Amino acid sequence: MADNADIAAELMERRMEAALSSRLSLRIPNHDPDYEDCGNEIPKPRRDALPWA
């Protein structure tokens, strides 16, 4: 039989998993120097300024 702490831990884990799964995940894009829409190279200073883009 589980005690109160075990029950609370399981409840919190379920709530945390539900909260995390409802959020949008961060996508790390391919670090291709060419812009996928037009094919032009993105300047290196601009890529360095926004590494996630």
Biopython code that builds the backbone (N, CA, C, O; Angstrom):
import numpy as np
from Bio.PDB.StructureBuilder import StructureBuilder

atoms = [
    (1, "MET", "N", (0.841, -1.179, 0.000)),
    (1, "MET", "CA", (0.000, 0.000, 0.000)),
    (1, "MET", "C", (0.890, 1.247, 0.000)),
    (1, "MET", "O", (1.853, 1.340, 0.760)),
    (2, "ALA", "N", (0.553, 2.179, -0.848)),
    (2, "ALA", "CA", (1.346, 3.400, -0.976)),
    (2, "ALA", "C", (0.972, 4.397, 0.108)),
    (2, "ALA", "O", (-0.184, 4.515, 0.514)),
    (3, "ASP", "N", (1.994, 5.106, 0.558)),
    (3, "ASP", "CA", (1.707, 6.142, 1.552)),
    (3, "ASP", "C", (1.387, 7.463, 0.839)),
    (3, "ASP", "O", (1.434, 7.543, -0.388)),
    (4, "ASN", "N", (1.069, 8.476, 1.612)),
    (4, "ASN", "CA", (0.651, 9.760, 1.042)),
    (4, "ASN", "C", (1.733, 10.386, 0.161)),
    (4, "ASN", "O", (1.427, 10.992, -0.866)),
    (5, "ALA", "N", (2.990, 10.241, 0.563)),
    (5, "ALA", "CA", (4.077, 10.827, -0.223)),
    (5, "ALA", "C", (4.178, 10.163, -1.594)),
    (5, "ALA", "O", (4.399, 10.849, -2.592)),
    (6, "ASP", "N", (4.021, 8.845, -1.660)),
    (6, "ASP", "CA", (4.060, 8.141, -2.942)),
    (6, "ASP", "C", (2.902, 8.560, -3.843)),
    (6, "ASP", "O", (3.085, 8.768, -5.043)),
    (7, "ILE", "N", (1.729, 8.682, -3.272)),
    (7, "ILE", "CA", (0.550, 9.096, -4.037)),
    (7, "ILE", "C", (0.732, 10.518, -4.557)),
    (7, "ILE", "O", (0.415, 10.806, -5.711)),
    (8, "ALA", "N", (1.242, 11.405, -3.706)),
    (8, "ALA", "CA", (1.462, 12.797, -4.110)),
    (8, "ALA", "C", (2.526, 12.886, -5.196)),
    (8, "ALA", "O", (2.380, 13.661, -6.141)),
    (9, "ALA", "N", (3.595, 12.104, -5.073)),
    (9, "ALA", "CA", (4.650, 12.124, -6.075)),
    (9, "ALA", "C", (4.124, 11.656, -7.430)),
    (9, "ALA", "O", (4.452, 12.246, -8.460)),
    (10, "GLU", "N", (3.323, 10.616, -7.435)),
    (10, "GLU", "CA", (2.754, 10.121, -8.681)),
    (10, "GLU", "C", (1.807, 11.139, -9.299)),
    (10, "GLU", "O", (1.813, 11.335, -10.515)),
    (11, "LEU", "N", (1.003, 11.781, -8.481)),
    (11, "LEU", "CA", (0.091, 12.810, -8.969)),
    (11, "LEU", "C", (0.860, 13.978, -9.573)),
    (11, "LEU", "O", (0.514, 14.462, -10.651)),
    (12, "MET", "N", (1.894, 14.426, -8.887)),
    (12, "MET", "CA", (2.694, 15.543, -9.399)),
    (12, "MET", "C", (3.403, 15.163, -10.698)),
    (12, "MET", "O", (3.518, 15.983, -11.610)),
    (13, "GLU", "N", (3.869, 13.939, -10.780)),
    (13, "GLU", "CA", (4.528, 13.488, -12.007)),
    (13, "GLU", "C", (3.555, 13.494, -13.181)),
    (13, "GLU", "O", (3.912, 13.921, -14.279)),
    (14, "ARG", "N", (2.338, 13.027, -12.962)),
    (14, "ARG", "CA", (1.321, 13.041, -14.022)),
    (14, "ARG", "C", (0.992, 14.463, -14.456)),
    (14, "ARG", "O", (0.882, 14.754, -15.647)),
    (15, "ARG", "N", (0.838, 15.344, -13.470)),
    (15, "ARG", "CA", (0.535, 16.742, -13.811)),
    (15, "ARG", "C", (1.673, 17.394, -14.573)),
    (15, "ARG", "O", (1.434, 18.144, -15.519)),
    (16, "MET", "N", (2.915, 17.117, -14.171)),
    (16, "MET", "CA", (4.077, 17.698, -14.850)),
    (16, "MET", "C", (4.169, 17.170, -16.282)),
    (16, "MET", "O", (4.433, 17.940, -17.206)),
    (17, "GLU", "N", (3.957, 15.883, -16.476)),
    (17, "GLU", "CA", (3.993, 15.316, -17.822)),
    (17, "GLU", "C", (2.895, 15.906, -18.697)),
    (17, "GLU", "O", (3.119, 16.188, -19.874)),
    (18, "ALA", "N", (1.723, 16.089, -18.131)),
    (18, "ALA", "CA", (0.623, 16.686, -18.898)),
    (18, "ALA", "C", (0.939, 18.129, -19.273)),
    (18, "ALA", "O", (0.668, 18.553, -20.396)),
    (19, "ALA", "N", (1.509, 18.879, -18.344)),
    (19, "ALA", "CA", (1.847, 20.278, -18.619)),
    (19, "ALA", "C", (2.938, 20.365, -19.680)),
    (19, "ALA", "O", (2.862, 21.206, -20.575)),
    (20, "LEU", "N", (3.937, 19.518, -19.592)),
    (20, "LEU", "CA", (5.022, 19.554, -20.569)),
    (20, "LEU", "C", (4.569, 19.088, -21.945)),
    (20, "LEU", "O", (5.012, 19.634, -22.956)),
    (21, "SER", "N", (3.716, 18.111, -21.999)),
    (21, "SER", "CA", (3.259, 17.617, -23.298)),
    (21, "SER", "C", (2.309, 18.593, -23.984)),
    (21, "SER", "O", (2.148, 18.541, -25.204)),
    (22, "SER", "N", (1.686, 19.471, -23.228)),
    (22, "SER", "CA", (0.771, 20.437, -23.836)),
    (22, "SER", "C", (1.499, 21.647, -24.417)),
    (22, "SER", "O", (0.924, 22.400, -25.202)),
    (23, "ARG", "N", (2.745, 21.833, -24.039)),
    (23, "ARG", "CA", (3.526, 22.962, -24.551)),
    (23, "ARG", "C", (4.106, 22.607, -25.905)),
    (23, "ARG", "O", (4.300, 21.432, -26.218)),
    (24, "LEU", "N", (4.381, 23.617, -26.702)),
    (24, "LEU", "CA", (5.031, 23.394, -27.981)),
    (24, "LEU", "C", (6.486, 23.030, -27.724)),
    (24, "LEU", "O", (7.143, 23.622, -26.868)),
    (25, "SER", "N", (6.969, 22.079, -28.449)),
    (25, "SER", "CA", (8.367, 21.705, -28.282)),
    (25, "SER", "C", (9.248, 22.650, -29.083)),
    (25, "SER", "O", (8.835, 23.171, -30.119)),
    (26, "LEU", "N", (10.447, 22.863, -28.603)),
    (26, "LEU", "CA", (11.409, 23.679, -29.327)),
    (26, "LEU", "C", (12.036, 22.827, -30.415)),
    (26, "LEU", "O", (12.476, 21.704, -30.167)),
    (27, "ARG", "N", (12.070, 23.360, -31.595)),
    (27, "ARG", "CA", (12.652, 22.625, -32.699)),
    (27, "ARG", "C", (14.014, 23.220, -33.021)),
    (27, "ARG", "O", (14.126, 24.422, -33.263)),
    (28, "ILE", "N", (15.028, 22.405, -33.026)),
    (28, "ILE", "CA", (16.358, 22.856, -33.399)),
    (28, "ILE", "C", (16.511, 22.581, -34.888)),
    (28, "ILE", "O", (16.573, 21.429, -35.317)),
    (29, "PRO", "N", (16.571, 23.651, -35.668)),
    (29, "PRO", "CA", (16.596, 23.467, -37.115)),
    (29, "PRO", "C", (17.951, 22.975, -37.613)),
    (29, "PRO", "O", (18.950, 23.018, -36.895)),
    (30, "ASN", "N", (17.959, 22.511, -38.846)),
    (30, "ASN", "CA", (19.190, 22.129, -39.510)),
    (30, "ASN", "C", (20.009, 23.398, -39.742)),
    (30, "ASN", "O", (19.468, 24.408, -40.192)),
    (31, "HIS", "N", (21.275, 23.358, -39.446)),
    (31, "HIS", "CA", (22.124, 24.552, -39.589)),
    (31, "HIS", "C", (22.658, 24.657, -41.004)),
    (31, "HIS", "O", (23.866, 24.670, -41.242)),
    (32, "ASP", "N", (21.721, 24.731, -41.934)),
    (32, "ASP", "CA", (22.066, 24.866, -43.337)),
    (32, "ASP", "C", (22.273, 26.342, -43.638)),
    (32, "ASP", "O", (21.393, 27.152, -43.345)),
    (33, "PRO", "N", (23.418, 26.716, -44.219)),
    (33, "PRO", "CA", (23.658, 28.142, -44.489)),
    (33, "PRO", "C", (22.774, 28.710, -45.585)),
    (33, "PRO", "O", (22.706, 29.929, -45.745)),
    (34, "ASP", "N", (22.088, 27.853, -46.352)),
    (34, "ASP", "CA", (21.204, 28.348, -47.405)),
    (34, "ASP", "C", (19.782, 28.455, -46.882)),
    (34, "ASP", "O", (19.303, 27.562, -46.184)),
    (35, "TYR", "N", (19.123, 29.525, -47.212)),
    (35, "TYR", "CA", (17.744, 29.732, -46.814)),
    (35, "TYR", "C", (16.879, 28.803, -47.650)),
    (35, "TYR", "O", (16.975, 28.801, -48.877)),
    (36, "GLU", "N", (16.038, 28.016, -46.996)),
    (36, "GLU", "CA", (15.309, 26.973, -47.709)),
    (36, "GLU", "C", (14.255, 27.496, -48.677)),
    (36, "GLU", "O", (13.882, 26.778, -49.605)),
    (37, "ASP", "N", (13.756, 28.730, -48.497)),
    (37, "ASP", "CA", (12.710, 29.227, -49.387)),
    (37, "ASP", "C", (13.268, 29.803, -50.689)),
    (37, "ASP", "O", (12.715, 29.556, -51.761)),
    (38, "CYS", "N", (14.352, 30.564, -50.604)),
    (38, "CYS", "CA", (14.853, 31.212, -51.817)),
    (38, "CYS", "C", (16.189, 30.658, -52.279)),
    (38, "CYS", "O", (16.592, 30.925, -53.411)),
    (39, "GLY", "N", (16.899, 29.889, -51.442)),
    (39, "GLY", "CA", (18.172, 29.306, -51.833)),
    (39, "GLY", "C", (19.359, 30.230, -51.653)),
    (39, "GLY", "O", (20.492, 29.822, -51.907)),
    (40, "ASN", "N", (19.135, 31.463, -51.224)),
    (40, "ASN", "CA", (20.240, 32.386, -51.001)),
    (40, "ASN", "C", (20.907, 32.106, -49.667)),
    (40, "ASN", "O", (20.256, 31.702, -48.704)),
    (41, "GLU", "N", (22.221, 32.328, -49.624)),
    (41, "GLU", "CA", (22.945, 32.101, -48.382)),
    (41, "GLU", "C", (22.636, 33.207, -47.377)),
    (41, "GLU", "O", (22.598, 34.385, -47.734)),
    (42, "ILE", "N", (22.415, 32.824, -46.122)),
    (42, "ILE", "CA", (22.196, 33.783, -45.046)),
    (42, "ILE", "C", (23.563, 34.232, -44.560)),
    (42, "ILE", "O", (24.410, 33.385, -44.277)),
    (43, "PRO", "N", (23.813, 35.537, -44.451)),
    (43, "PRO", "CA", (25.124, 36.018, -44.009)),
    (43, "PRO", "C", (25.485, 35.470, -42.628)),
    (43, "PRO", "O", (24.632, 35.351, -41.749)),
    (44, "LYS", "N", (26.779, 35.137, -42.454)),
    (44, "LYS", "CA", (27.242, 34.532, -41.219)),
    (44, "LYS", "C", (26.951, 35.402, -39.993)),
    (44, "LYS", "O", (26.514, 34.852, -38.982)),
    (45, "PRO", "N", (27.162, 36.718, -40.014)),
    (45, "PRO", "CA", (26.835, 37.521, -38.814)),
    (45, "PRO", "C", (25.362, 37.415, -38.418)),
    (45, "PRO", "O", (25.024, 37.423, -37.234)),
    (46, "ARG", "N", (24.500, 37.316, -39.414)),
    (46, "ARG", "CA", (23.068, 37.193, -39.115)),
    (46, "ARG", "C", (22.761, 35.819, -38.516)),
    (46, "ARG", "O", (21.966, 35.714, -37.581)),
    (47, "ARG", "N", (23.389, 34.761, -39.052)),
    (47, "ARG", "CA", (23.200, 33.420, -38.470)),
    (47, "ARG", "C", (23.735, 33.357, -37.057)),
    (47, "ARG", "O", (23.134, 32.717, -36.195)),
    (48, "ASP", "N", (24.871, 34.019, -36.804)),
    (48, "ASP", "CA", (25.456, 34.017, -35.464)),
    (48, "ASP", "C", (24.606, 34.787, -34.459)),
    (48, "ASP", "O", (24.551, 34.439, -33.280)),
    (49, "ALA", "N", (23.938, 35.847, -34.944)),
    (49, "ALA", "CA", (23.115, 36.668, -34.055)),
    (49, "ALA", "C", (21.869, 35.924, -33.598)),
    (49, "ALA", "O", (21.385, 36.143, -32.487)),
    (50, "LEU", "N", (21.349, 35.050, -34.446)),
    (50, "LEU", "CA", (20.132, 34.283, -34.124)),
    (50, "LEU", "C", (20.398, 32.808, -34.389)),
    (50, "LEU", "O", (19.958, 32.277, -35.408)),
    (51, "PRO", "N", (21.117, 32.131, -33.479)),
    (51, "PRO", "CA", (21.501, 30.740, -33.742)),
    (51, "PRO", "C", (20.320, 29.784, -33.807)),
    (51, "PRO", "O", (20.456, 28.701, -34.377)),
    (52, "TRP", "N", (19.164, 30.136, -33.245)),
    (52, "TRP", "CA", (18.000, 29.247, -33.258)),
    (52, "TRP", "C", (17.179, 29.395, -34.529)),
    (52, "TRP", "O", (16.328, 28.553, -34.817)),
    (53, "ALA", "N", (17.422, 30.449, -35.289)),
    (53, "ALA", "CA", (16.632, 30.707, -36.503)),
    (53, "ALA", "C", (17.245, 30.064, -37.719)),
    (53, "ALA", "O", (16.705, 30.185, -38.819)),
]
sb = StructureBuilder()
sb.init_structure("model")
sb.init_model(0)
sb.init_chain("A")
sb.init_seg("    ")
for serial, (resi, resn, name, xyz) in enumerate(atoms, 1):
    if name == "N":
        sb.init_residue(resn, " ", resi, " ")
    sb.init_atom(name, np.array(xyz, "f"), 0.0, 1.0, " ", f" {name:<3s}", serial, name[0])
structure = sb.get_structure()
